[in-house]
Amino acid sequence: SGTDYAATSGTLAWTDGDATDKTLTVSIMNDSDHEVDETFRIILENPTGGATLGSPDSATVTITDDDSNAPIVLNMLKNPDFEEGHVNWSEYSREGYELISEEPLYTFNGNWMAILGGSTRRSYLYQDVKIPSDAMSASLDFWFNIVSEESPNGAYDIMKLEVRRPSDNVLLLKLDKLSNLDVTGGWAQSRAYDLMPFRGQDIRLRFKAKNGPSNTTAFYLDDLAVTVSRKINLESPNGGETIAAGSIYDIQFRTVSEVSSVKIKYTLNNGRTWKTITAGVTGTSYPWDVPVPARTKTKCKIKVIGYDAAGHKVGKDDSDETFTIVR
């Protein structure tokens, strides 16, 4: 509220025998920022005068994005706020403690966060992510809170931010180093770290903490984002779906106005070979006549390729993970 819509409250009143509709107006604030579709709720409550509330007593309103010229902005991290617990993250502590924990009283947002350092002398947390080859921008940022018992006379407890190669864990870039000298006094947002040098690559984002032998420092992390902007994005099927062979499946994608048409391909073998479904698609969806393979296929993907009005390729996207076509 205050950015996307005007916070509104009021009273709807009916006299005896009055059955007419009553209206409450919520003003939407338009801007030029590209955002995902956003929602807010309207709730009916506190009936008086003998009235009762039926069902439903609330409604969800969706504010749709109308800035088609702006890039599509995505967070490439999975489970970036830890609200699914340990899913998609790898963690280690020398003492065997879990770094991702449910701490609703101390998080920046939600119920879960990650804690490095603290009671453990050595700990690290990482996730592998791919920076799309057609990314127009790519950066890392996160929220952090540093609490320390250490002396301010030196950097005794340290958390390093690193980019590593997933295949062999080789260090590619040292992004930053935070220590007990950077005590925040509450949650703070990091600066944005540029990841464009890794466009088209798979990278490992690792947070590694090392505490000295005496007083401790805890490095709290929450709401991480690898923010990427691009011109086309496949939304469905994007991995994990089970689709019936011979059915009609609605392929969904988003594009910017520069994309005049889309070619769609599919693979049944995780990208070793691709077949064209159709070309020249306009709009944001296509009803796919799902093929009927000889047996169930578990390594299927979709690819969407965007072209401008001159026929030049301006972006592409594949399913993030494989899906299944059931025979």
Buried (B, 14 or more C-beta within 10 A) or exposed (E): EEEBBEEEEEEEEEEEEEEEEEEEEBEEEEEEEBBEEEEBEEEEEEEEEEEEEEEEEEEEEEBEBEBEEBBBBBBBBBBBBBBEBBEBBEBBBEEEBEBBBEBEEBBBEBBBBBBBBBEBBBBBBBBBBBBBEBBBBBBBBBBBBBBBEBEEEEBBBBBBBBBBBBEEEEEBBEBEEBBBBBBBEEBEEBEBBEBEEBBEBEBBBBBBBBBBEEEBBBBBBBBBBBBBBBBBBBBBBBBEBEBEBEEEBEBBBBBBEBBBBBBBBBBBEBBEEBEEBBEEBEEEBBEBEBBEEEEEBEBBBBBBBBBBEEEEEBBBBBBBBBBBBBE
